[in-house]
Amino acid sequence: MRETYKKMAFLLTGVAHLLAFTGVMGARRLEELYGLGGLVDQPELSLFMQHRAVFLGIIAILCLTAVWRKKARDPARFVGIASMFGFVALYLLSGTESVYLDKVFWVSTVMSLLLLATYIPVRSDT
């Protein structure tokens, strides 16, 4: 059962990051994902956000690999938690209010906790 939980945690985190990876498709997709109006008119910011999406795609690949390869779990857990907790901390410190960023905040919070729980060792009753 514990193994199934770990696989599901990495799978869900990977899928969430794959969704963010779709931002590489351009400014319009980034606007849909994050509610950032005007990215079409700001090619520099759009490029930066697309670059961010590439990194989120790398995290997605790492987390999805960790579903089946146990050796990938420690790096996937570390990178995933660091990335998502980093966003959560920055969001809370910024005081920004946005319906779109609220969703990213909650997804990041839940996925971080799911990954964190994969680290908690289970005592065996032997």
N, CA, C and O atoms as CSV, one atom per row, in Angstrom:
chain,resi,resn,atom,element,x,y,z
A,1,MET,N,N,0.826,-1.201,0.000
A,1,MET,CA,C,0.000,0.000,0.000
A,1,MET,C,C,0.868,1.263,0.000
A,1,MET,O,O,0.564,2.235,-0.692
A,2,ARG,N,N,1.943,1.238,0.778
A,2,ARG,CA,C,2.827,2.394,0.860
A,2,ARG,C,C,3.482,2.681,-0.489
A,2,ARG,O,O,3.645,3.841,-0.869
A,3,GLU,N,N,3.855,1.634,-1.205
A,3,GLU,CA,C,4.460,1.792,-2.526
A,3,GLU,C,C,3.465,2.425,-3.498
A,3,GLU,O,O,3.833,3.270,-4.314
A,4,THR,N,N,2.221,2.016,-3.405
A,4,THR,CA,C,1.180,2.594,-4.267
A,4,THR,C,C,1.017,4.084,-3.977
A,4,THR,O,O,0.866,4.885,-4.899
A,5,TYR,N,N,1.047,4.455,-2.702
A,5,TYR,CA,C,0.953,5.864,-2.336
A,5,TYR,C,C,2.105,6.656,-2.957
A,5,TYR,O,O,1.892,7.723,-3.534
A,6,LYS,N,N,3.319,6.132,-2.836
A,6,LYS,CA,C,4.475,6.833,-3.378
A,6,LYS,C,C,4.346,7.017,-4.882
A,6,LYS,O,O,4.610,8.099,-5.408
A,7,LYS,N,N,3.942,5.967,-5.564
A,7,LYS,CA,C,3.780,6.056,-7.023
A,7,LYS,C,C,2.727,7.105,-7.389
A,7,LYS,O,O,2.922,7.892,-8.315
A,8,MET,N,N,1.632,7.109,-6.669
A,8,MET,CA,C,0.568,8.077,-6.957
A,8,MET,C,C,1.023,9.509,-6.673
A,8,MET,O,O,0.680,10.424,-7.422
A,9,ALA,N,N,1.779,9.710,-5.616
A,9,ALA,CA,C,2.270,11.049,-5.272
A,9,ALA,C,C,3.185,11.579,-6.368
A,9,ALA,O,O,3.066,12.734,-6.777
A,10,PHE,N,N,4.099,10.737,-6.845
A,10,PHE,CA,C,4.994,11.170,-7.921
A,10,PHE,C,C,4.235,11.344,-9.237
A,10,PHE,O,O,4.533,12.255,-10.009
A,11,LEU,N,N,3.269,10.486,-9.492
A,11,LEU,CA,C,2.469,10.599,-10.713
A,11,LEU,C,C,1.668,11.900,-10.727
A,11,LEU,O,O,1.686,12.628,-11.720
A,12,LEU,N,N,0.972,12.193,-9.642
A,12,LEU,CA,C,0.172,13.420,-9.572
A,12,LEU,C,C,1.050,14.667,-9.681
A,12,LEU,O,O,0.691,15.629,-10.360
A,13,THR,N,N,2.189,14.642,-9.016
A,13,THR,CA,C,3.099,15.785,-9.085
A,13,THR,C,C,3.639,15.945,-10.497
A,13,THR,O,O,3.748,17.064,-10.997
A,14,GLY,N,N,3.976,14.846,-11.138
A,14,GLY,CA,C,4.456,14.901,-12.513
A,14,GLY,C,C,3.414,15.447,-13.472
A,14,GLY,O,O,3.728,16.264,-14.337
A,15,VAL,N,N,2.184,15.003,-13.324
A,15,VAL,CA,C,1.101,15.480,-14.196
A,15,VAL,C,C,0.856,16.975,-13.977
A,15,VAL,O,O,0.644,17.713,-14.939
A,16,ALA,N,N,0.885,17.422,-12.726
A,16,ALA,CA,C,0.695,18.846,-12.441
A,16,ALA,C,C,1.791,19.678,-13.115
A,16,ALA,O,O,1.526,20.752,-13.655
A,17,HIS,N,N,3.004,19.175,-13.074
A,17,HIS,CA,C,4.106,19.895,-13.721
A,17,HIS,C,C,4.011,19.826,-15.248
A,17,HIS,O,O,4.420,20.759,-15.938
A,18,LEU,N,N,3.478,18.734,-15.771
A,18,LEU,CA,C,3.277,18.652,-17.225
A,18,LEU,C,C,2.294,19.720,-17.686
A,18,LEU,O,O,2.469,20.315,-18.749
A,19,LEU,N,N,1.268,19.958,-16.889
A,19,LEU,CA,C,0.306,21.005,-17.228
A,19,LEU,C,C,1.010,22.351,-17.316
A,19,LEU,O,O,0.784,23.118,-18.252
A,20,ALA,N,N,1.865,22.634,-16.338
A,20,ALA,CA,C,2.619,23.899,-16.364
A,20,ALA,C,C,3.585,23.942,-17.548
A,20,ALA,O,O,3.863,25.015,-18.083
A,21,PHE,N,N,4.091,22.790,-17.954
A,21,PHE,CA,C,5.010,22.708,-19.087
A,21,PHE,C,C,4.351,23.173,-20.388
A,21,PHE,O,O,5.038,23.622,-21.305
A,22,THR,N,N,3.037,23.068,-20.470
A,22,THR,CA,C,2.353,23.499,-21.693
A,22,THR,C,C,2.529,24.988,-21.954
A,22,THR,O,O,2.193,25.471,-23.036
A,23,GLY,N,N,3.048,25.715,-20.985
A,23,GLY,CA,C,3.349,27.136,-21.168
A,23,GLY,C,C,4.404,27.391,-22.230
A,23,GLY,O,O,4.531,28.516,-22.714
A,24,VAL,N,N,5.171,26.358,-22.603
A,24,VAL,CA,C,6.169,26.545,-23.663
A,24,VAL,C,C,5.507,26.827,-25.009
A,24,VAL,O,O,6.171,27.267,-25.947
A,25,MET,N,N,4.213,26.577,-25.108
A,25,MET,CA,C,3.504,26.791,-26.378
A,25,MET,C,C,3.333,28.265,-26.715
A,25,MET,O,O,2.941,28.595,-27.834
A,26,GLY,N,N,3.614,29.150,-25.784
A,26,GLY,CA,C,3.589,30.561,-26.117
A,26,GLY,C,C,2.793,31.429,-25.167
A,26,GLY,O,O,2.238,30.968,-24.169
A,27,ALA,N,N,2.760,32.699,-25.515
A,27,ALA,CA,C,2.158,33.718,-24.653
A,27,ALA,C,C,0.681,33.467,-24.384
A,27,ALA,O,O,0.216,33.641,-23.257
A,28,ARG,N,N,-0.047,33.067,-25.394
A,28,ARG,CA,C,-1.489,32.841,-25.182
A,28,ARG,C,C,-1.735,31.722,-24.174
A,28,ARG,O,O,-2.621,31.832,-23.327
A,29,ARG,N,N,-0.960,30.654,-24.262
A,29,ARG,CA,C,-1.111,29.550,-23.312
A,29,ARG,C,C,-0.716,29.988,-21.903
A,29,ARG,O,O,-1.368,29.609,-20.930
A,30,LEU,N,N,0.330,30.771,-21.794
A,30,LEU,CA,C,0.734,31.297,-20.490
A,30,LEU,C,C,-0.351,32.176,-19.891
A,30,LEU,O,O,-0.601,32.127,-18.686
A,31,GLU,N,N,-0.992,32.973,-20.723
A,31,GLU,CA,C,-2.089,33.814,-20.245
A,31,GLU,C,C,-3.235,32.949,-19.723
A,31,GLU,O,O,-3.847,33.275,-18.706
A,32,GLU,N,N,-3.527,31.845,-20.422
A,32,GLU,CA,C,-4.584,30.935,-19.973
A,32,GLU,C,C,-4.225,30.278,-18.640
A,32,GLU,O,O,-5.068,30.144,-17.753
A,33,LEU,N,N,-2.966,29.873,-18.516
A,33,LEU,CA,C,-2.536,29.180,-17.302
A,33,LEU,C,C,-2.506,30.085,-16.080
A,33,LEU,O,O,-2.945,29.689,-15.000
A,34,TYR,N,N,-1.993,31.287,-16.244
A,34,TYR,CA,C,-1.702,32.135,-15.089
A,34,TYR,C,C,-2.500,33.435,-15.031
A,34,TYR,O,O,-2.343,34.218,-14.094
A,35,GLY,N,N,-3.350,33.668,-16.024
A,35,GLY,CA,C,-4.152,34.880,-16.012
A,35,GLY,C,C,-3.336,36.141,-16.164
A,35,GLY,O,O,-3.743,37.212,-15.712
A,36,LEU,N,N,-2.183,36.018,-16.799
A,36,LEU,CA,C,-1.310,37.174,-16.993
A,36,LEU,C,C,-1.651,37.825,-18.325
A,36,LEU,O,O,-1.202,37.365,-19.375
A,37,GLY,N,N,-2.426,38.869,-18.290
A,37,GLY,CA,C,-2.783,39.565,-19.520
A,37,GLY,C,C,-1.615,40.329,-20.095
A,37,GLY,O,O,-0.745,40.803,-19.364
A,38,GLY,N,N,-1.600,40.446,-21.403
A,38,GLY,CA,C,-0.613,41.276,-22.069
A,38,GLY,C,C,0.713,40.615,-22.368
A,38,GLY,O,O,1.645,41.289,-22.807
A,39,LEU,N,N,0.830,39.297,-22.141
A,39,LEU,CA,C,2.101,38.648,-22.449
A,39,LEU,C,C,2.405,38.672,-23.946
A,39,LEU,O,O,3.567,38.663,-24.353
A,40,VAL,N,N,1.360,38.702,-24.752
A,40,VAL,CA,C,1.566,38.764,-26.195
A,40,VAL,C,C,2.311,40.039,-26.554
A,40,VAL,O,O,3.108,40.060,-27.492
A,41,ASP,N,N,2.048,41.100,-25.803
A,41,ASP,CA,C,2.683,42.393,-26.053
A,41,ASP,C,C,4.022,42.550,-25.324
A,41,ASP,O,O,4.690,43.573,-25.473
A,42,GLN,N,N,4.414,41.550,-24.543
A,42,GLN,CA,C,5.667,41.605,-23.786
A,42,GLN,C,C,6.508,40.366,-24.108
A,42,GLN,O,O,6.567,39.431,-23.310
A,43,PRO,N,N,7.151,40.359,-25.266
A,43,PRO,CA,C,7.883,39.149,-25.674
A,43,PRO,C,C,8.995,38.744,-24.713
A,43,PRO,O,O,9.294,37.556,-24.594
A,44,GLU,N,N,9.612,39.695,-24.029
A,44,GLU,CA,C,10.686,39.353,-23.093
A,44,GLU,C,C,10.142,38.562,-21.904
A,44,GLU,O,O,10.722,37.551,-21.508
A,45,LEU,N,N,9.030,39.027,-21.338
A,45,LEU,CA,C,8.416,38.331,-20.210
A,45,LEU,C,C,7.867,36.980,-20.656
A,45,LEU,O,O,7.961,35.990,-19.930
A,46,SER,N,N,7.303,36.950,-21.839
A,46,SER,CA,C,6.796,35.694,-22.379
A,46,SER,C,C,7.918,34.678,-22.526
A,46,SER,O,O,7.747,33.512,-22.169
A,47,LEU,N,N,9.055,35.101,-23.043
A,47,LEU,CA,C,10.208,34.216,-23.194
A,47,LEU,C,C,10.670,33.701,-21.832
A,47,LEU,O,O,10.966,32.516,-21.680
A,48,PHE,N,N,10.730,34.582,-20.858
A,48,PHE,CA,C,11.135,34.186,-19.512
A,48,PHE,C,C,10.174,33.139,-18.942
A,48,PHE,O,O,10.610,32.152,-18.348
A,49,MET,N,N,8.882,33.353,-19.120
A,49,MET,CA,C,7.881,32.411,-18.610
A,49,MET,C,C,7.942,31.073,-19.360
A,49,MET,O,O,7.725,30.018,-18.763
A,50,GLN,N,N,8.234,31.115,-20.657
A,50,GLN,CA,C,8.391,29.877,-21.411
A,50,GLN,C,C,9.617,29.108,-20.908
A,50,GLN,O,O,9.589,27.883,-20.795
A,51,HIS,N,N,10.686,29.841,-20.611
A,51,HIS,CA,C,11.886,29.213,-20.061
A,51,HIS,C,C,11.559,28.547,-18.730
A,51,HIS,O,O,12.039,27.447,-18.455
A,52,ARG,N,N,10.756,29.193,-17.910
A,52,ARG,CA,C,10.301,28.625,-16.642
A,52,ARG,C,C,9.517,27.342,-16.895
A,52,ARG,O,O,9.662,26.364,-16.162
A,53,ALA,N,N,8.690,27.350,-17.931
A,53,ALA,CA,C,7.902,26.167,-18.273
A,53,ALA,C,C,8.798,24.989,-18.641
A,53,ALA,O,O,8.474,23.842,-18.334
A,54,VAL,N,N,9.920,25.267,-19.296
A,54,VAL,CA,C,10.872,24.197,-19.625
A,54,VAL,C,C,11.385,23.545,-18.345
A,54,VAL,O,O,11.457,22.319,-18.260
A,55,PHE,N,N,11.736,24.344,-17.361
A,55,PHE,CA,C,12.209,23.789,-16.095
A,55,PHE,C,C,11.116,22.980,-15.389
A,55,PHE,O,O,11.398,21.950,-14.777
A,56,LEU,N,N,9.889,23.445,-15.476
A,56,LEU,CA,C,8.794,22.689,-14.880
A,56,LEU,C,C,8.590,21.368,-15.616
A,56,LEU,O,O,8.196,20.370,-15.013
A,57,GLY,N,N,8.860,21.366,-16.913
A,57,GLY,CA,C,8.803,20.126,-17.684
A,57,GLY,C,C,9.879,19.147,-17.244
A,57,GLY,O,O,9.640,17.941,-17.191
A,58,ILE,N,N,11.050,19.656,-16.932
A,58,ILE,CA,C,12.134,18.796,-16.433
A,58,ILE,C,C,11.738,18.176,-15.099
A,58,ILE,O,O,12.000,16.998,-14.856
A,59,ILE,N,N,11.113,18.959,-14.242
A,59,ILE,CA,C,10.629,18.432,-12.962
A,59,ILE,C,C,9.568,17.371,-13.215
A,59,ILE,O,O,9.531,16.352,-12.524
A,60,ALA,N,N,8.706,17.602,-14.196
A,60,ALA,CA,C,7.668,16.617,-14.541
A,60,ALA,C,C,8.304,15.293,-14.949
A,60,ALA,O,O,7.891,14.230,-14.486
A,61,ILE,N,N,9.302,15.361,-15.813
A,61,ILE,CA,C,9.973,14.137,-16.269
A,61,ILE,C,C,10.621,13.413,-15.088
A,61,ILE,O,O,10.538,12.189,-14.980
A,62,LEU,N,N,11.257,14.167,-14.217
A,62,LEU,CA,C,11.897,13.574,-13.052
A,62,LEU,C,C,10.875,12.880,-12.145
A,62,LEU,O,O,11.104,11.760,-11.690
A,63,CYS,N,N,9.756,13.544,-11.887
A,63,CYS,CA,C,8.724,12.961,-11.026
A,63,CYS,C,C,8.077,11.738,-11.683
A,63,CYS,O,O,7.814,10.739,-11.013
A,64,LEU,N,N,7.825,11.816,-12.975
A,64,LEU,CA,C,7.220,10.674,-13.666
A,64,LEU,C,C,8.188,9.494,-13.736
A,64,LEU,O,O,7.766,8.340,-13.663
A,65,THR,N,N,9.466,9.773,-13.874
A,65,THR,CA,C,10.471,8.711,-13.838
A,65,THR,C,C,10.479,8.044,-12.465
A,65,THR,O,O,10.655,6.830,-12.358
A,66,ALA,N,N,10.286,8.845,-11.419
A,66,ALA,CA,C,10.302,8.326,-10.047
A,66,ALA,C,C,9.137,7.385,-9.758
A,66,ALA,O,O,9.182,6.623,-8.792
A,67,VAL,N,N,8.103,7.431,-10.580
A,67,VAL,CA,C,6.989,6.492,-10.388
A,67,VAL,C,C,7.505,5.059,-10.529
A,67,VAL,O,O,7.115,4.176,-9.766
A,68,TRP,N,N,8.381,4.835,-11.505
A,68,TRP,CA,C,8.844,3.489,-11.807
A,68,TRP,C,C,10.280,3.196,-11.389
A,68,TRP,O,O,10.662,2.033,-11.261
A,69,ARG,N,N,11.071,4.229,-11.178
A,69,ARG,CA,C,12.482,4.019,-10.821
A,69,ARG,C,C,12.740,4.577,-9.429
A,69,ARG,O,O,12.776,5.792,-9.229
A,70,LYS,N,N,12.914,3.693,-8.490
A,70,LYS,CA,C,13.102,4.109,-7.097
A,70,LYS,C,C,14.341,4.981,-6.909
A,70,LYS,O,O,14.355,5.854,-6.041
A,71,LYS,N,N,15.372,4.756,-7.707
A,71,LYS,CA,C,16.595,5.559,-7.574
A,71,LYS,C,C,16.362,7.023,-7.953
A,71,LYS,O,O,17.142,7.892,-7.563
A,72,ALA,N,N,15.322,7.298,-8.690
A,72,ALA,CA,C,15.018,8.681,-9.081
A,72,ALA,C,C,14.180,9.404,-8.030
A,72,ALA,O,O,13.954,10.609,-8.148
A,73,ARG,N,N,13.727,8.708,-7.030
A,73,ARG,CA,C,12.800,9.310,-6.070
A,73,ARG,C,C,13.422,10.382,-5.192
A,73,ARG,O,O,12.809,11.427,-4.975
A,74,ASP,N,N,14.621,10.149,-4.685
A,74,ASP,CA,C,15.234,11.173,-3.831
A,74,ASP,C,C,15.468,12.477,-4.592
A,74,ASP,O,O,15.090,13.538,-4.094
A,75,PRO,N,N,16.079,12.439,-5.785
A,75,PRO,CA,C,16.242,13.700,-6.521
A,75,PRO,C,C,14.902,14.324,-6.913
A,75,PRO,O,O,14.741,15.543,-6.848
A,76,ALA,N,N,13.946,13.495,-7.319
A,76,ALA,CA,C,12.633,14.026,-7.708
A,76,ALA,C,C,11.942,14.684,-6.519
A,76,ALA,O,O,11.352,15.757,-6.641
A,77,ARG,N,N,12.026,14.034,-5.392
A,77,ARG,CA,C,11.409,14.579,-4.168
A,77,ARG,C,C,12.056,15.918,-3.801
A,77,ARG,O,O,11.363,16.895,-3.520
A,78,PHE,N,N,13.380,15.948,-3.807
A,78,PHE,CA,C,14.094,17.169,-3.432
A,78,PHE,C,C,13.767,18.320,-4.380
A,78,PHE,O,O,13.403,19.410,-3.939
A,79,VAL,N,N,13.897,18.076,-5.665
A,79,VAL,CA,C,13.660,19.135,-6.655
A,79,VAL,C,C,12.198,19.574,-6.647
A,79,VAL,O,O,11.903,20.768,-6.702
A,80,GLY,N,N,11.288,18.608,-6.577
A,80,GLY,CA,C,9.860,18.945,-6.562
A,80,GLY,C,C,9.469,19.769,-5.349
A,80,GLY,O,O,8.795,20.792,-5.470
A,81,ILE,N,N,9.898,19.314,-4.177
A,81,ILE,CA,C,9.561,20.045,-2.946
A,81,ILE,C,C,10.217,21.415,-2.940
A,81,ILE,O,O,9.576,22.403,-2.581
A,82,ALA,N,N,11.481,21.492,-3.329
A,82,ALA,CA,C,12.181,22.784,-3.334
A,82,ALA,C,C,11.483,23.763,-4.275
A,82,ALA,O,O,11.299,24.929,-3.928
A,83,SER,N,N,11.101,23.305,-5.443
A,83,SER,CA,C,10.440,24.169,-6.412
A,83,SER,C,C,9.074,24.641,-5.899
A,83,SER,O,O,8.762,25.832,-5.935
A,84,MET,N,N,8.275,23.697,-5.426
A,84,MET,CA,C,6.910,24.051,-5.022
A,84,MET,C,C,6.873,24.829,-3.707
A,84,MET,O,O,6.121,25.796,-3.589
A,85,PHE,N,N,7.670,24.423,-2.719
A,85,PHE,CA,C,7.716,25.193,-1.477
A,85,PHE,C,C,8.293,26.579,-1.738
A,85,PHE,O,O,7.897,27.559,-1.106
A,86,GLY,N,N,9.232,26.647,-2.676
A,86,GLY,CA,C,9.779,27.952,-3.062
A,86,GLY,C,C,8.689,28.872,-3.577
A,86,GLY,O,O,8.617,30.038,-3.191
A,87,PHE,N,N,7.833,28.341,-4.457
A,87,PHE,CA,C,6.732,29.152,-4.964
A,87,PHE,C,C,5.781,29.536,-3.838
A,87,PHE,O,O,5.357,30.688,-3.741
A,88,VAL,N,N,5.446,28.568,-2.987
A,88,VAL,CA,C,4.522,28.834,-1.878
A,88,VAL,C,C,5.060,29.961,-0.993
A,88,VAL,O,O,4.320,30.875,-0.630
A,89,ALA,N,N,6.331,29.895,-0.652
A,89,ALA,CA,C,6.930,30.934,0.201
A,89,ALA,C,C,6.915,32.295,-0.489
A,89,ALA,O,O,6.536,33.299,0.115
A,90,LEU,N,N,7.326,32.324,-1.750
A,90,LEU,CA,C,7.323,33.594,-2.489
A,90,LEU,C,C,5.917,34.172,-2.610
A,90,LEU,O,O,5.712,35.378,-2.469
A,91,TYR,N,N,4.963,33.302,-2.871
A,91,TYR,CA,C,3.572,33.756,-2.999
A,91,TYR,C,C,3.071,34.360,-1.689
A,91,TYR,O,O,2.455,35.426,-1.681
A,92,LEU,N,N,3.338,33.675,-0.594
A,92,LEU,CA,C,2.884,34.190,0.703
A,92,LEU,C,C,3.569,35.504,1.062
A,92,LEU,O,O,2.934,36.398,1.621
A,93,LEU,N,N,4.838,35.628,0.754
A,93,LEU,CA,C,5.575,36.852,1.051
A,93,LEU,C,C,5.172,38.025,0.150
A,93,LEU,O,O,5.290,39.185,0.543
A,94,SER,N,N,4.701,37.714,-1.048
A,94,SER,CA,C,4.404,38.769,-2.011
A,94,SER,C,C,3.117,39.534,-1.697
A,94,SER,O,O,2.987,40.707,-2.045
A,95,GLY,N,N,2.176,38.870,-1.044
A,95,GLY,CA,C,0.897,39.509,-0.780
A,95,GLY,C,C,0.028,39.642,-2.024
A,95,GLY,O,O,-1.006,40.309,-1.988
A,96,THR,N,N,0.433,39.023,-3.110
A,96,THR,CA,C,-0.302,39.081,-4.365
A,96,THR,C,C,-1.597,38.285,-4.254
A,96,THR,O,O,-1.635,37.221,-3.637
A,97,GLU,N,N,-2.644,38.809,-4.853
A,97,GLU,CA,C,-3.911,38.084,-4.890
A,97,GLU,C,C,-4.326,37.899,-6.337
A,97,GLU,O,O,-4.465,38.862,-7.091
A,98,SER,N,N,-4.517,36.658,-6.703
A,98,SER,CA,C,-4.905,36.315,-8.064
A,98,SER,C,C,-5.592,34.961,-8.034
A,98,SER,O,O,-5.098,34.026,-7.404
A,99,VAL,N,N,-6.715,34.853,-8.703
A,99,VAL,CA,C,-7.433,33.584,-8.754
A,99,VAL,C,C,-6.545,32.507,-9.371
A,99,VAL,O,O,-6.521,31.372,-8.897
A,100,TYR,N,N,-5.820,32.863,-10.423
A,100,TYR,CA,C,-4.959,31.903,-11.096
A,100,TYR,C,C,-3.789,31.482,-10.200
A,100,TYR,O,O,-3.477,30.296,-10.098
A,101,LEU,N,N,-3.154,32.442,-9.563
A,101,LEU,CA,C,-2.019,32.121,-8.704
A,101,LEU,C,C,-2.464,31.422,-7.424
A,101,LEU,O,O,-1.702,30.653,-6.839
A,102,ASP,N,N,-3.702,31.688,-6.986
A,102,ASP,CA,C,-4.249,30.942,-5.846
A,102,ASP,C,C,-4.289,29.451,-6.172
A,102,ASP,O,O,-3.968,28.615,-5.327
A,103,LYS,N,N,-4.687,29.125,-7.407
A,103,LYS,CA,C,-4.734,27.719,-7.821
A,103,LYS,C,C,-3.332,27.114,-7.810
A,103,LYS,O,O,-3.138,26.000,-7.324
A,104,VAL,N,N,-2.367,27.839,-8.339
A,104,VAL,CA,C,-0.979,27.357,-8.345
A,104,VAL,C,C,-0.495,27.179,-6.905
A,104,VAL,O,O,0.187,26.202,-6.594
A,105,PHE,N,N,-0.847,28.121,-6.031
A,105,PHE,CA,C,-0.470,28.034,-4.625
A,105,PHE,C,C,-1.010,26.749,-3.997
A,105,PHE,O,O,-0.262,26.013,-3.353
A,106,TRP,N,N,-2.299,26.477,-4.180
A,106,TRP,CA,C,-2.897,25.301,-3.548
A,106,TRP,C,C,-2.383,23.999,-4.146
A,106,TRP,O,O,-2.149,23.033,-3.419
A,107,VAL,N,N,-2.209,23.964,-5.450
A,107,VAL,CA,C,-1.641,22.762,-6.077
A,107,VAL,C,C,-0.229,22.538,-5.563
A,107,VAL,O,O,0.136,21.411,-5.231
A,108,SER,N,N,0.567,23.592,-5.492
A,108,SER,CA,C,1.938,23.476,-5.001
A,108,SER,C,C,1.981,23.022,-3.548
A,108,SER,O,O,2.820,22.204,-3.170
A,109,THR,N,N,1.086,23.547,-2.748
A,109,THR,CA,C,1.035,23.164,-1.337
A,109,THR,C,C,0.684,21.686,-1.180
A,109,THR,O,O,1.362,20.951,-0.462
A,110,VAL,N,N,-0.372,21.263,-1.854
A,110,VAL,CA,C,-0.821,19.863,-1.731
A,110,VAL,C,C,0.223,18.902,-2.294
A,110,VAL,O,O,0.542,17.892,-1.667
A,111,MET,N,N,0.750,19.213,-3.467
A,111,MET,CA,C,1.747,18.322,-4.078
A,111,MET,C,C,3.025,18.255,-3.234
A,111,MET,O,O,3.640,17.193,-3.132
A,112,SER,N,N,3.426,19.364,-2.635
A,112,SER,CA,C,4.598,19.365,-1.754
A,112,SER,C,C,4.380,18.442,-0.564
A,112,SER,O,O,5.261,17.668,-0.189
A,113,LEU,N,N,3.205,18.536,0.015
A,113,LEU,CA,C,2.902,17.690,1.172
A,113,LEU,C,C,2.833,16.224,0.779
A,113,LEU,O,O,3.276,15.357,1.532
A,114,LEU,N,N,2.279,15.939,-0.402
A,114,LEU,CA,C,2.241,14.558,-0.886
A,114,LEU,C,C,3.656,14.009,-1.046
A,114,LEU,O,O,3.946,12.890,-0.625
A,115,LEU,N,N,4.538,14.809,-1.662
A,115,LEU,CA,C,5.918,14.355,-1.840
A,115,LEU,C,C,6.649,14.242,-0.514
A,115,LEU,O,O,7.431,13.313,-0.310
A,116,LEU,N,N,6.403,15.169,0.374
A,116,LEU,CA,C,7.043,15.118,1.689
A,116,LEU,C,C,6.658,13.828,2.418
A,116,LEU,O,O,7.486,13.207,3.084
A,117,ALA,N,N,5.408,13.444,2.282
A,117,ALA,CA,C,4.937,12.221,2.947
A,117,ALA,C,C,5.575,10.963,2.365
A,117,ALA,O,O,5.584,9.924,3.026
A,118,THR,N,N,6.105,11.029,1.149
A,118,THR,CA,C,6.784,9.846,0.598
A,118,THR,C,C,8.115,9.609,1.280
A,118,THR,O,O,8.695,8.531,1.149
A,119,TYR,N,N,8.601,10.583,1.995
A,119,TYR,CA,C,9.878,10.468,2.688
A,119,TYR,C,C,9.737,9.836,4.067
A,119,TYR,O,O,10.684,9.240,4.581
A,120,ILE,N,N,8.577,9.963,4.653
A,120,ILE,CA,C,8.362,9.494,6.016
A,120,ILE,C,C,8.481,7.974,6.044
A,120,ILE,O,O,7.694,7.271,5.411
A,121,PRO,N,N,9.471,7.472,6.783
A,121,PRO,CA,C,9.639,6.021,6.837
A,121,PRO,C,C,8.511,5.368,7.639
A,121,PRO,O,O,7.948,5.960,8.560
A,122,VAL,N,N,8.210,4.150,7.261
A,122,VAL,CA,C,7.160,3.380,7.954
A,122,VAL,C,C,7.857,2.295,8.749
A,122,VAL,O,O,8.688,1.562,8.213
A,123,ARG,N,N,7.519,2.188,10.037
A,123,ARG,CA,C,8.109,1.125,10.868
A,123,ARG,C,C,7.483,-0.205,10.493
A,123,ARG,O,O,6.274,-0.315,10.291
A,124,SER,N,N,8.315,-1.183,10.407
A,124,SER,CA,C,7.788,-2.519,10.136
A,124,SER,C,C,7.535,-3.214,11.472
A,124,SER,O,O,8.267,-3.014,12.441
A,125,ASP,N,N,6.519,-4.007,11.502
A,125,ASP,CA,C,6.138,-4.712,12.730
A,125,ASP,C,C,6.697,-6.129,12.728
A,125,ASP,O,O,5.958,-7.083,12.973
A,126,THR,N,N,7.960,-6.277,12.462
A,126,THR,CA,C,8.557,-7.618,12.425
A,126,THR,C,C,9.183,-7.986,13.745
A,126,THR,O,O,9.730,-9.080,13.885
